[in-house]
Amino acid sequence: MEKLTPYQRVIRALRGQEVDEVPFTSYEEFVPPCTEERLLRDRGLCVVRRTTSWREVFTNVKVTKLHYTDEKGRNLIKTEYSTPVGSLTALQEPSGTTVWTHEYPFKSEEDYKVLKYIFKDRHAVENYAHAQSVLKNAGEDYIVRDNLPLEPLQTFISGVFMDPQDYAYEWYDNRDELMELMEEAAHFNEECYHIIAGGPLELVNYGGNVVPQFIGRDNYKEYYMPYYARACEVLQPAGKLVGCHYDADNTTIMDLIAQTPLDYIEAYDPGISPPVDEALKAFGDKALWLNWPSPWHCHTKEEIREDTRELIRQAGNFPRFLIGVTEDPPIDRWAEIFNAIKDGIDQSKG
């Protein structure tokens, strides 16, 4: 077949259509604009640009952010949520492509009344002009991905409003309070489903960073699968591809993931989850979009080439297979690693 652009290669693989080679992608923040980045895109790297076609607004809650440098030289952001029933604060430290959270909004049971007010007060509105602008500025070397909020339960597990350890205690001691908040989170997510369905972007991730060992099979079945199903009911008839970021050890829920209507499994890590050939068999018609395992970034160039060839050998002729980088590579050799992965893809063609 004729040579495809990086974008065409990715979107066709996600849809299960024939491609000319295994797609190779990276989140945008891991490929800083430079000569090496330009050459990698010329070689076929597709850059994943993430955005949203919706935005969060509040009716009565006032959200203020204070940016400052503390006595240790750290750049910090203090966020305050002010409501008629009280206020909550968070403290974060941006660092490279991540953020360290020093203080979560939830600190005690007394904070539930404020959290409930915040969750009831927020709404989603369309942000199409922004999404369309991002899409317009992306060429054939890019694919633009929409994002839904976290799954209702994952909203509390992933450390947005409370520490994961606090969540574990609260799930045991105050589950009714969390369930009430989850219901409000589900209403907000429902608003986002319909906005994204009418938006300009083709694919969307729903939440992610699901850790089966933390939530267990029963909670996954009860508090994750129904929300994926509902999102797909709204989004797939509108032509959207829906996926989720599964970068943990998925061994215990492989069969359950297969039962979801998701179109693709993103950030799948064959270094800690079952190998590629087993995953493809388990997931059936879902596209498998890998995260290049972080420990493998320490391998030599030739080892990385062979790692890549082995992944592709396991994938066989399966069309729904993509290799991606969704976690930070070493900043001192990212280009060397990316070129070695691309070498392995090129050596596997034909």
C-alpha atoms as one frame of an Amber mdcrd trajectory, in Angstrom:
protein
   0.000   0.000   0.000   1.079   3.622  -0.384   3.009   5.306   2.397   0.762
   6.773   5.075   1.277   9.931   7.091   1.882   9.457  10.833  -1.658  10.636
  11.575  -3.212   8.310   8.989  -1.214   5.395  10.326  -2.422   5.945  13.897
  -6.087   6.566  13.154  -6.260   3.592  10.781  -4.627   1.281  13.348  -7.054
   2.441  16.032  -9.918   1.639  13.654  -8.496  -1.775  12.797  -7.659  -0.877
   9.205  -4.557  -1.925   7.268  -1.400   0.144   7.836   1.972   0.245   6.099
   3.963  -0.178   9.347   3.432  -0.297  13.106   2.548   3.224  14.305   4.943
   4.887  16.742   3.670   7.689  18.990   4.743   9.867  21.894   3.020  12.366
  24.120   3.975  15.843  22.992   5.774  16.841  26.197   8.360  14.090  25.712
   9.595  15.368  22.328  10.828  18.946  22.790  10.877  20.966  19.549  14.363
  20.631  18.070  16.204  19.160  15.091  16.004  15.605  16.476  12.271  15.970
  17.000  11.809  17.202  13.433  13.844  14.298  12.061  11.859  11.783  14.110
   8.596  13.151  12.733  10.109  12.847   9.258  10.797   9.191  10.079   7.156
   8.638  11.023   6.791   9.523  14.721   3.250  10.697  15.455   3.021  13.199
  18.303  -0.016  12.902  20.593  -1.394  16.296  21.543  -3.898  16.144  24.414
  -6.627  18.702  25.038 -10.334  18.948  25.877 -13.359  20.158  23.947 -15.067
  21.045  27.251 -14.191  23.144  30.260 -15.259  23.260  33.880 -17.233  26.232
  35.217 -18.745  27.088  38.587 -21.871  29.065  39.402 -21.085  30.164  42.951
 -17.742  28.590  43.853 -14.770  30.915  43.496 -11.467  29.285  42.521  -8.282
  31.322  42.998  -4.698  30.279  42.276  -1.641  31.887  43.830   1.705  31.250
  42.137   4.746  31.912  44.315   8.285  30.813  45.166   8.898  29.636  48.717
  12.003  29.969  50.865  13.399  26.731  49.404  13.193  28.117  45.877  10.274
  25.893  44.905   7.664  27.198  42.468   4.331  26.466  44.121   0.661  26.895
  43.276  -1.862  27.354  46.069  -5.461  26.780  44.972  -8.379  27.912  47.114
 -11.991  26.823  46.601 -14.261  29.361  48.314 -17.921  28.430  48.868 -20.781
  29.741  51.021 -20.266  26.737  53.335 -16.499  27.005  53.726 -13.200  26.855
  51.852 -10.673  24.207  50.869  -7.059  24.654  49.749  -4.533  22.608  47.793
  -0.802  23.088  47.328   1.070  21.782  44.292   4.569  21.980  42.876   4.883
  21.668  39.079   8.084  19.867  38.110   8.880  19.121  34.488   6.101  16.982
  33.058   4.607  16.115  36.445   3.147  17.820  39.511   3.946  17.079  43.156
   0.977  17.542  45.489   1.931  18.739  48.953  -1.588  19.396  50.222  -4.921
  17.963  49.094  -8.254  19.806  49.405  -9.788  17.064  51.593  -8.245  16.958
  55.062 -10.984  15.714  57.414 -14.619  14.592  57.563 -15.597  18.223  58.073
 -14.633  18.895  54.461 -17.387  16.736  52.941 -19.956  19.530  53.104 -17.619
  21.803  51.112 -16.764  19.087  48.594 -20.469  18.349  48.064 -21.135  22.012
  47.406 -18.247  22.191  44.924 -19.377  19.074  43.063 -23.006  20.221  42.856
 -21.991  23.704  41.712 -19.761  22.753  38.786 -20.834  22.209  35.211 -19.218
  21.421  31.868 -19.557  23.765  28.906 -18.291  23.370  25.343 -14.809  24.545
  24.469 -15.013  23.858  20.743 -13.160  26.968  19.600 -10.122  25.925  21.629
 -10.256  22.310  20.434 -10.674  23.411  16.823  -7.693  25.754  17.162  -5.519
  22.941  18.515  -6.661  20.687  15.690  -6.021  23.355  13.054  -2.450  23.885
  14.272  -1.676  20.144  14.208  -0.304  18.753  10.962  -0.138  15.213   9.639
   2.604  14.412  12.165   0.151  14.868  15.056  -3.004  13.291  16.393  -5.166
  15.316  18.779  -6.886  13.444  21.590  -9.788  14.590  23.755 -10.046  13.676
  27.425 -12.996  12.916  29.647 -12.650  13.511  33.389 -11.608  10.634  35.612
 -14.067   7.833  36.241 -16.257   8.806  39.253 -14.452   6.521  41.695 -11.042
   7.248  40.183 -11.673  10.942  40.917 -10.886  10.171  44.552  -8.311   7.426
  44.057  -6.042   9.411  41.754  -5.382  12.151  44.254  -7.344  15.017  42.723
  -9.294  15.880  45.854  -7.824  13.558  48.467  -4.729  11.532  49.175  -5.076
   7.899  47.972  -4.432   6.690  51.530  -7.164   8.974  52.839  -9.459   7.576
  50.138  -8.817   4.049  51.430  -9.775   5.059  54.969 -12.800   7.032  53.785
 -13.986   4.151  51.593 -14.047   2.034  54.731 -15.340   4.616  57.227 -17.483
   7.031  55.200 -18.478   5.241  52.018 -21.907   6.872  51.886 -20.278  10.297
  51.717 -18.017   9.195  48.859 -20.897   7.590  47.011 -22.816  10.870  47.121
 -19.817  12.678  45.650 -19.408   9.968  43.016 -22.990  10.486  41.902 -22.292
  14.178  41.360 -19.067  13.330  39.492 -21.081  11.011  37.234 -23.516  13.841
  36.413 -20.604  16.076  35.440 -19.085  13.343  33.274 -22.439  12.844  31.546
 -22.395  16.507  30.530 -18.934  15.964  29.060 -20.051  12.908  27.054 -22.558
  14.971  25.121 -20.210  17.896  24.599 -17.448  15.665  23.220 -19.949  13.849
  20.996 -20.636  17.127  19.212 -17.007  18.262  19.162 -14.336  18.135  16.463
 -11.939  15.516  17.902 -11.955  11.866  16.831 -10.710  10.027  19.892 -11.099
  10.435  23.623  -9.651   8.814  26.723 -11.949   8.178  29.673 -10.038   8.648
  32.913  -7.276   6.130  33.423  -4.369   5.099  35.634  -6.579   2.295  36.896
  -4.700   0.078  39.365  -6.504  -3.284  39.660  -4.531  -4.304  42.752  -5.860
  -1.225  44.518  -9.522  -1.267  43.484 -10.151  -5.003  42.999 -12.277  -6.843
  40.441 -15.625  -6.198  42.144 -15.179  -2.428  42.280 -13.978  -2.418  38.678
 -17.138  -4.223  37.597 -19.431  -1.993  39.642 -17.814   1.431  39.410 -15.873
   1.464  36.137 -17.448  -0.774  33.519 -20.931   0.821  33.610 -19.458   4.289
  33.069 -17.410   3.125  30.081 -20.572   1.573  28.669 -22.576   4.760  29.124
 -19.859   6.939  27.582 -19.624   4.641  24.562 -23.412   4.718  24.132 -23.170
   8.476  23.627 -19.818   8.826  21.881 -19.477   5.900  19.500 -22.636   6.686
  17.472 -21.099  10.146  16.983 -18.048   8.495  15.380 -15.718   8.870  18.358
 -13.158   6.279  19.408 -13.124   5.758  23.173 -10.171   4.372  25.129  -8.636
   4.268  28.570  -5.122   4.552  30.014  -4.268   1.160  31.579  -0.601   1.397
  32.562  -0.667  -0.814  35.684  -0.512  -4.613  35.983  -3.796  -5.611  34.348
  -3.437  -9.364  34.920  -6.416  -9.679  37.257  -8.911  -7.758  35.074  -7.910
  -8.694  31.516 -11.186 -10.553  30.973 -13.200  -7.643  32.355 -11.447  -5.078
  30.170 -12.341  -7.289  27.202 -16.020  -7.062  28.175 -16.066  -3.256  28.030
 -17.094  -1.525  24.780 -13.867   0.522  24.708 -12.275   0.853  21.267  -8.665
   0.919  22.412  -6.486   0.203  25.434  -3.872   2.938  25.775  -0.571   2.898
  27.699  -0.675  -0.896  28.089   2.688  -1.869  29.607   3.928  -5.307  28.476
   6.722  -5.062  31.028   4.309  -5.557  33.951   1.093  -6.797  32.301   0.716
 -10.006  30.251   2.749  -9.977  27.002   1.480  -8.527  23.747   0.343 -11.794
  22.186  -1.743 -12.666  25.250  -3.207  -9.158  25.423  -4.265  -9.206  21.780
  -5.988 -12.542  22.268  -7.685 -11.342  25.441  -8.922  -8.008  24.095 -10.331
  -9.234  20.787 -11.234  -6.344  18.502  -9.802  -3.604  20.750  -6.713  -1.739
  19.576  -3.666  -2.234  21.796  -1.692   1.002  22.165   1.417   0.296  24.209
   3.431   2.319  26.634   7.094   1.550  26.023   8.036   0.064  29.432   9.991
   2.587  31.472  12.743   0.140  32.587  13.473  -0.621  28.937  14.661   2.967
  28.470  17.821   1.813  30.266  18.612  -0.736  27.558  21.268  -0.223  24.908
  20.308   0.893  21.408  20.602  -2.623  20.031  18.586  -4.064  22.924  15.864
  -1.478  22.273  15.811  -2.425  18.587  15.441  -6.085  19.533  12.795  -5.266
  22.183  10.814  -3.534  19.458  11.207  -6.378  16.982  10.036  -8.848  19.645
   6.929  -6.792  20.428   6.072  -6.699  16.729   6.725 -10.428  16.353   4.235
 -11.073  19.154   1.702  -8.787  17.479   1.980 -10.723  14.215  -0.174  -9.204
  11.513  -2.666  -7.782  13.972  -3.698  -4.376  12.573  -4.802  -2.833  15.856
  -1.327  -2.504  17.374   0.581   0.679  18.206   3.787   1.424  20.111   3.729
   4.596  22.189   5.654   6.470  24.855   3.321   7.701  27.602   5.811   7.999
  30.492   8.876  10.221  30.776  11.958   8.913  28.927  15.419   9.885  30.231
  15.914  13.487  29.168  19.577  12.910  28.285  18.904  10.182  25.686  15.271
  10.412  24.612  16.200  10.962  20.954  18.575   7.981  20.966  15.846   5.781
  22.453  13.157   6.981  20.052  15.378   6.455  17.030  16.230   2.949  18.223
  12.529   2.097  18.578  11.924   3.432  15.078  14.883   1.373  13.813  13.224
  -1.741  15.248   9.963  -0.882  13.489  11.750  -0.311  10.191  13.687  -3.565
  10.526  10.427  -5.443  11.075   8.809  -4.298   7.830   8.503  -6.697   4.978
